[in-house]
Amino acid sequence: MTSLVRATGTPTMKRLPLALAALVALGLSSALPAVAQEPQHEGDSGTVHYPIRKPEQLTWTFAGFFGHFDPAQLQRGFQVYREVCANCHSMKLVAFRALGQEGGPHFGDAEVKALAAEYQITDGPDASGDMFERPGRPSDYLPSPFPNDQAAAAANGGAVPPDLSLMAKARGVGRGVLWGLLDFFTQYQEGGPDYIHALLTGYSEPPEGVEVPEGANYNPYFNAGPALAMPPPLSDGQVTYADGTPGTVDQYARDVSAFLMWVAEPHLVERKRMGFQVVIFLIVFAGLMYVTKKKVWAAVPH
């Protein structure tokens, strides 16, 4: 190893600790800010690394140590999900009553009951052993747009649209080792919303030389290929907000991304608050232990 290091003319690397050298080797290429970039190829195999472009890191109210969800934005995001996304995607892990949760969309009790009653829920069996339909209750979960996966696949070209309950935590783009270490201290957890926003707003015409299969749609932010089966779901003016917020694709994407983040981690704010309190306790406790140690051992020669 010594002769190899000397032969390459980089003797300073020999003095680096092994862990630091590994971090530099693994993380240097990903330590640059996430910006648009061309597809990367690996060796002579021609393998393309997706996404072609990395999502832009946006500003969210729930970011950082003291972040919080904006109830008005979550209500708008739920409206986008209900009027657009719910036509294909389910959200099976969310109960209507959760929409009234403080720190979340925080709809009023009457609003939650009225909203749930607008849905027909399959229940039963009744006394005759038959299933029946009834208006929804706050304790019910948001119903799927399809009765089963087979029906969902038949209506969507053979593919079952994924459930969105945990989508904001399940999707994201790797940031590399160095960014990962930095994220631990900055509490960056918005990779999912950043990715969802980029995907929803990133549809475009394929560049010259890129072939897109029939029925697919080019999107350089998609993390599994250059195109996906889902057509652009949003368009300007598609959803009318009651609070007068402009109805643009960017605004829709931001609102629904924030809503999906809350759905995936509804106790995010409480967790951050508890973590901050624990850190403060540990700092104070460490200080008290240090002072106690100095007092107890002050008269003992060292």
matplotlib code that plots the C-alpha trace (Angstrom):
import matplotlib.pyplot as plt

x = [0.0, 2.9, 4.5, 1.1, 0.5, 4.0, 3.6, 0.4, 2.1, -0.5, 1.4, -0.9, -3.8, -1.7, -1.8, -5.6, -7.6, -9.2, -12.7, -12.0, -10.6, -13.7, -16.0, -14.1, -14.1, -17.8, -19.3, -17.3, -19.2, -22.5, -21.4, -22.3, -25.7, -28.6, -28.8, -29.9, -27.5, -27.1, -27.5, -24.4, -23.1, -21.2, -18.3, -18.9, -22.2, -24.1, -26.1, -27.9, -28.4, -31.8, -33.2, -31.6, -32.1, -32.1, -35.0, -34.5, -34.3, -37.3, -38.3, -41.0, -42.7, -42.0, -38.3, -35.6, -35.7, -38.6, -40.6, -44.4, -47.1, -49.3, -52.9, -54.1, -51.6, -52.5, -56.2, -55.4, -53.2, -56.1, -58.3, -55.8, -55.5, -59.3, -60.1, -57.1, -55.0, -57.9, -59.2, -56.4, -54.5, -55.7, -54.7, -55.7, -53.9, -55.6, -58.9, -61.3, -60.9, -57.2, -58.1, -59.3, -56.0, -54.4, -51.1, -52.5, -55.2, -57.3, -60.7, -63.5, -65.5, -68.6, -66.4, -64.9, -68.4, -69.7, -66.7, -66.9, -70.6, -69.9, -68.3, -70.1, -68.4, -68.9, -69.9, -71.4, -72.4, -75.9, -78.4, -78.9, -75.2, -75.0, -72.6, -74.2, -73.3, -73.6, -72.4, -68.9, -68.1, -65.1, -63.7, -63.7, -60.6, -60.4, -61.8, -59.9, -61.1, -61.1, -62.7, -59.5, -56.1, -57.3, -59.8, -57.1, -54.7, -57.4, -58.2, -54.6, -53.0, -52.0, -50.3, -51.8, -51.4, -49.4, -51.1, -50.0, -50.2, -46.4, -45.2, -43.5, -41.2, -40.8, -39.6, -36.6, -33.2, -30.0, -27.7, -24.5, -22.5, -21.3, -24.8, -26.3, -24.0, -24.8, -28.6, -28.2, -27.3, -29.5, -32.5, -33.2, -36.0, -37.7, -36.3, -39.7, -41.7, -38.9, -39.0, -42.8, -42.9, -40.2, -42.0, -45.4, -43.9, -41.2, -43.0, -41.5, -40.9, -38.1, -34.8, -33.5, -32.3, -34.4, -37.1, -40.2, -42.4, -45.9, -48.3, -45.4, -44.5, -41.0, -40.0, -36.3, -37.1, -38.5, -36.1, -36.8, -36.4, -36.8, -40.5, -43.5, -47.0, -48.7, -49.6, -49.2, -51.9, -51.9, -52.8, -53.3, -56.7, -57.6, -58.5, -60.2, -59.0, -61.6, -58.9, -58.0, -54.5, -53.5, -54.3, -51.0, -49.3, -46.4, -48.8, -50.8, -47.6, -46.3, -49.6, -50.1, -46.5, -46.8, -50.1, -48.4, -45.6, -48.1, -49.9, -46.6, -45.5, -48.4, -46.4, -43.4, -43.8, -44.3, -41.2, -39.0, -40.2, -39.5, -36.1, -35.2, -36.3, -34.2, -31.1, -31.6, -32.0, -28.8, -26.8, -28.0, -27.5, -23.9, -23.2, -24.5, -22.5, -19.4, -19.9, -20.7, -17.6, -15.4, -17.0, -16.7, -13.1, -11.8, -9.9, -8.4, -4.9, -4.7]
y = [0.0, 2.4, 1.9, 2.3, 5.6, 6.9, 5.8, 7.9, 11.0, 11.6, 10.9, 13.2, 10.7, 8.2, 10.5, 10.8, 8.6, 5.7, 6.9, 10.4, 9.0, 6.9, 9.9, 11.9, 9.1, 8.3, 11.7, 14.2, 13.7, 14.3, 17.2, 19.7, 21.4, 19.6, 21.2, 20.1, 17.7, 15.3, 11.6, 9.9, 6.7, 3.9, 2.4, 1.0, -0.5, 2.7, 2.5, 5.8, 7.0, 8.5, 11.0, 12.9, 16.1, 16.3, 18.1, 21.7, 22.1, 24.2, 26.1, 24.4, 25.6, 22.2, 22.3, 22.7, 22.2, 24.5, 23.7, 23.4, 22.6, 25.4, 24.3, 26.5, 24.9, 21.4, 22.2, 23.3, 20.2, 18.0, 19.7, 19.0, 15.4, 15.0, 16.7, 15.4, 12.7, 10.7, 9.8, 7.2, 7.0, 5.7, 6.9, 3.9, 4.8, 8.2, 8.4, 11.3, 12.3, 12.8, 15.8, 17.6, 17.0, 20.1, 20.7, 19.1, 20.4, 21.2, 21.1, 21.7, 18.8, 19.7, 20.0, 16.5, 14.9, 16.6, 15.6, 12.0, 11.9, 12.8, 9.3, 6.0, 3.3, -0.4, -1.9, -5.1, -7.8, -7.0, -9.4, -11.1, -11.5, -8.9, -6.0, -2.5, 1.1, 3.8, 7.5, 7.8, 8.6, 10.4, 7.0, 5.7, 5.7, 7.4, 5.0, 3.8, 4.9, 1.3, -1.8, -3.8, -3.9, -5.8, -3.0, -0.4, -2.1, -2.5, 1.2, 2.3, 0.3, -2.7, -0.7, -0.2, 3.4, 3.4, 4.4, 7.9, 7.4, 7.1, 8.5, 11.5, 9.3, 6.5, 8.7, 10.9, 11.2, 10.1, 13.0, 11.1, 10.4, 13.9, 15.5, 12.7, 13.5, 17.2, 16.4, 14.7, 18.0, 20.3, 18.0, 18.0, 15.6, 17.3, 15.1, 13.5, 16.7, 18.2, 15.1, 15.1, 18.8, 18.4, 15.4, 17.1, 20.3, 18.6, 17.2, 18.4, 17.5, 14.9, 16.3, 15.3, 11.7, 10.5, 8.0, 7.8, 4.7, 5.2, 6.1, 7.3, 10.9, 12.3, 13.6, 14.2, 14.1, 10.6, 8.4, 5.2, 6.2, 9.0, 8.6, 7.4, 6.2, 8.9, 11.9, 15.4, 15.5, 19.3, 22.3, 26.0, 26.8, 23.2, 23.6, 26.7, 27.7, 29.3, 31.5, 33.1, 31.5, 31.6, 28.3, 27.5, 24.2, 25.2, 26.2, 23.0, 20.9, 22.7, 22.3, 18.6, 17.8, 19.5, 17.6, 14.3, 15.0, 15.5, 12.4, 10.4, 11.9, 13.6, 13.8, 15.5, 18.7, 16.8, 14.7, 17.7, 19.5, 16.4, 16.0, 19.6, 19.3, 16.2, 17.9, 20.8, 18.4, 16.5, 19.8, 21.0, 17.5, 17.3, 20.8, 19.8, 16.5, 18.5, 21.0, 18.1, 16.3, 19.4, 20.0, 16.4, 15.9, 19.4, 18.4, 15.2, 15.6, 14.5]
z = [0.0, 0.8, -2.6, -4.3, -2.5, -3.4, -7.0, -7.4, -6.1, -3.3, -0.1, 1.9, 1.5, 3.5, 6.5, 6.4, 8.8, 7.1, 8.0, 6.6, 3.4, 2.9, 3.5, 1.0, -1.6, -1.2, -0.5, -2.5, -5.7, -3.9, -1.7, -4.4, -4.2, -5.8, -9.3, -12.7, -14.2, -17.1, -16.7, -15.5, -17.0, -15.2, -16.9, -20.4, -19.6, -20.5, -17.3, -16.6, -13.0, -12.3, -11.6, -14.5, -12.5, -8.8, -7.0, -5.9, -2.1, -1.2, 1.9, 4.0, 7.2, 8.9, 8.2, 10.9, 14.7, 15.2, 12.1, 12.2, 9.7, 8.3, 8.8, 5.9, 3.5, 4.7, 4.1, 0.5, 0.0, 1.1, -1.4, -4.2, -3.1, -2.9, -6.3, -8.3, -6.7, -5.1, -8.6, -8.8, -5.5, -2.2, 1.3, 3.4, 6.6, 7.1, 9.1, 8.6, 12.3, 11.8, 9.6, 12.7, 14.5, 16.1, 14.3, 11.1, 8.8, 11.9, 10.4, 12.9, 14.3, 12.2, 9.1, 9.7, 10.2, 7.1, 5.0, 6.1, 5.3, 1.7, 1.2, 0.9, 3.0, 2.6, 5.9, 7.2, 7.1, 8.3, 9.9, 6.5, 6.0, 3.2, 2.9, 2.6, 1.9, 4.5, 4.9, 6.3, 9.9, 11.4, 12.6, 9.0, 6.8, 3.5, 0.9, -2.1, -5.5, -6.6, -5.0, -5.3, -6.9, -10.0, -10.8, -10.2, -12.6, -15.2, -15.1, -15.2, -18.0, -15.9, -13.1, -9.6, -8.5, -5.2, -2.0, -0.9, 2.9, 3.3, 0.0, 1.4, 3.5, 0.9, -1.9, -2.2, -3.9, -2.2, -1.2, -0.5, 2.6, 3.4, 2.9, 5.0, 7.9, 7.6, 7.4, 10.8, 12.4, 10.4, 10.7, 6.9, 6.3, 3.4, 0.6, 0.1, -0.4, -2.5, -4.8, -5.0, -5.9, -8.5, -10.0, -10.2, -11.8, -13.9, -16.9, -20.2, -23.8, -24.1, -25.4, -28.8, -28.9, -25.9, -26.9, -24.7, -24.9, -26.2, -23.4, -21.1, -20.1, -20.0, -16.5, -15.7, -12.0, -11.9, -9.9, -11.8, -15.5, -18.0, -18.2, -16.2, -17.0, -14.9, -17.1, -15.8, -13.1, -12.5, -14.6, -13.8, -12.6, -12.0, -8.3, -6.9, -3.4, -1.1, 0.6, -2.7, -3.0, -6.7, -8.5, -10.2, -10.8, -8.5, -5.7, -6.0, -5.9, -2.8, -1.0, -1.8, -1.0, 2.4, 3.0, 2.1, 4.5, 7.3, 6.4, 6.5, 9.8, 11.6, 14.9, 13.4, 15.4, 18.7, 18.0, 17.2, 20.4, 22.5, 20.9, 21.6, 25.2, 25.6, 24.2, 26.6, 29.5, 28.6, 28.3, 31.7, 33.3, 31.9, 33.4, 36.8, 36.7, 35.9, 38.7, 41.2, 40.2, 40.7, 44.1, 45.3, 44.2, 44.9, 48.0, 46.6, 45.1, 41.5]

ax = plt.figure().add_subplot(projection="3d")
ax.plot(x, y, z, "-o")
ax.set_aspect("equal")
plt.show()
